[in-house]
Amino acid sequence: MEVVIIGGGIIGLSLAFELINRGVSVKIVEKDRIGRGASWVAGGMLAPQSEGLEEGVFLDFCLESRSMYPSFVKSVEEKTNVDTGYWECGILKLAFNKEELEQIKKDVDRFKSLGLKAQFLTKKEIKSVYPSIGDEVLGGALYEEDAQVDNRKLCEALAKFSYENAKVFENAKVEKIESKNGKFFKVKTEAGDIFGDVCVVCAGAWSGQLSDLPVYPLKGEMLAVDVEKQDINRVLYSSRAYLIPRKDYHRLVVGATQEDVGFKEGNTVYGTCWLLKGAMDTLKNLKDKNIQELWYGYRPATPDELPILGEGKTKNLIFATGHHRNGILLAPITAKVIADYILKEEKSKYIDAFSYDRFSV
Ligand SMILES: Cc1cc2nc3c(=O)[nH]c(=O)nc-3n(C[C@H](O)[C@H](O)[C@H](O)COP(=O)(O)OP(=O)(O)OC[C@H]3O[C@@H](n4cnc5c(N)ncnc54)[C@H](O)[C@@H]3O)c2cc1C
């Protein structure tokens, strides 16, 4: 069997990794360069609890993927010899006003009742660990099981694996997906036609341009500053900004704005000011740090903020897209359920819940 994957972001590359390890031949078709896209620009947080997700199938999906991460990165690192910067650092979610404080208290109780680790911390307790914590911080929740991966390193590792084990077509924008007798037939690209038995659309925020999927871009701006080990030992997350120190302390990533402005390019004055203010509101001593880099990208959003997984109207044409704010977190589980669907025709509860059918009339 030969599988054609459209899009070499983390979803496409993780699926390629999974399929190749199960003996399948894979072609990756990418309009630019693999391992870039939203997956390169993300924060890399693996944060279902800090995101405050409500009980239900999406929280289950996220928690299961978080629990797959240690073995996923181990396998990627063993097969590529590239460190992914995975770090079980925990995430401290901060409250900046009374409403957020009340919500955090409720979330801590809720997560504890689900058997997850969650601890409420007072302002005094937070200040004793972070003397430079912002004056407006009222308290927080420590989610020890939330973690992070250096998404750029993980993308590089997965790209290396794909270059070595898949047929990779770069600078090959897919212009059309063609079917014959209701079944996937080929993709037409700028660089010629590409054939396969099954096609999986993993084209991130651009997926809506390739099909009738209601996937659209939600732009996010980010920046990074220099940091030292004593400044911050885990992710600090809040409505003002999130601060992600990388495991080797080469940078502190600050994110992220969220705007519905299409594929508008560039870092704006407002976006940059918002991020810098959020960073300084969280840790006062960041005001003296040097800025390393500014960047932006596009989350693949859907109307109900849930992914789209599984087959649509055309047989052997499968979707794995719309991962919105959590695509880095959801890469291992998405790869597994889509590979199980392709190879064993196994339709997991997640494919049922996140099916394309919910948008078709
Ligand atoms: C600022 C920001 C911060 C984020 N932070 C986090 C975080 O902390 N944790 C988390 O879990 N998630 C985070 N996300 C979300 C996450 O980045 C995405 O959900 C995830 O990267 C989506 O992966 P993907 O492979 O679907 O898309 P992408 O990485 O965008 O890959 C899609 C690929 O498809 C290619 N493509 C598109 N159209 C075509 C075509 N016609 N032909 C060929 N190729 C095509 C693109 O060039 C691209 O390479 C963040 C996103 C942003 C923007």
The ligand as an ORCA input file, in Angstrom:
! r2SCAN-3c Opt
* xyz 0 1
  C       1.443     30.905     17.558
  C       1.028     29.473     17.745
  C       1.303     28.835     18.939
  C       0.925     27.495     19.114
  N       1.241     26.846     20.276
  C       0.907     25.547     20.443
  C       1.278     24.852     21.619
  O       1.921     25.411     22.519
  N       0.915     23.544     21.739
  C       0.213     22.888     20.759
  O      -0.094     21.706     20.941
  N      -0.132     23.530     19.622
  C       0.194     24.836     19.439
  N      -0.168     25.495     18.305
  C      -0.992     24.787     17.311
  C      -0.130     23.914     16.415
  O       0.992     24.624     15.990
  C      -0.945     23.426     15.219
  O      -2.184     22.893     15.632
  C      -0.174     22.341     14.476
  O       1.134     22.765     14.192
  C      -0.884     21.951     13.207
  O      -0.061     21.043     12.525
  P      -0.350     20.682     11.025
  O       0.676     19.697     10.619
  O      -1.791     20.357     10.866
  O      -0.157     22.092     10.250
  P       1.159     22.789      9.707
  O       2.298     22.625     10.632
  O       0.773     24.182      9.344
  O       1.496     21.950      8.415
  C       0.668     21.987      7.275
  C       1.588     21.836      6.068
  O       0.798     21.684      4.896
  C       1.430     22.367      3.833
  N       0.431     22.646      2.809
  C      -0.643     23.450      2.907
  N      -1.338     23.466      1.736
  C      -0.680     22.659      0.886
  C      -0.876     22.287     -0.474
  N      -1.910     22.770     -1.183
  N       0.012     21.444     -1.048
  C       1.056     20.944     -0.342
  N       1.309     21.286      0.951
  C       0.455     22.136      1.555
  C       1.955     23.629      4.533
  O       2.959     24.266      3.773
  C       2.457     23.063      5.854
  O       3.814     22.680      5.774
  C       0.233     26.816     18.080
  C      -0.004     27.462     16.864
  C       0.390     28.782     16.694
  C       0.143     29.452     15.364
*
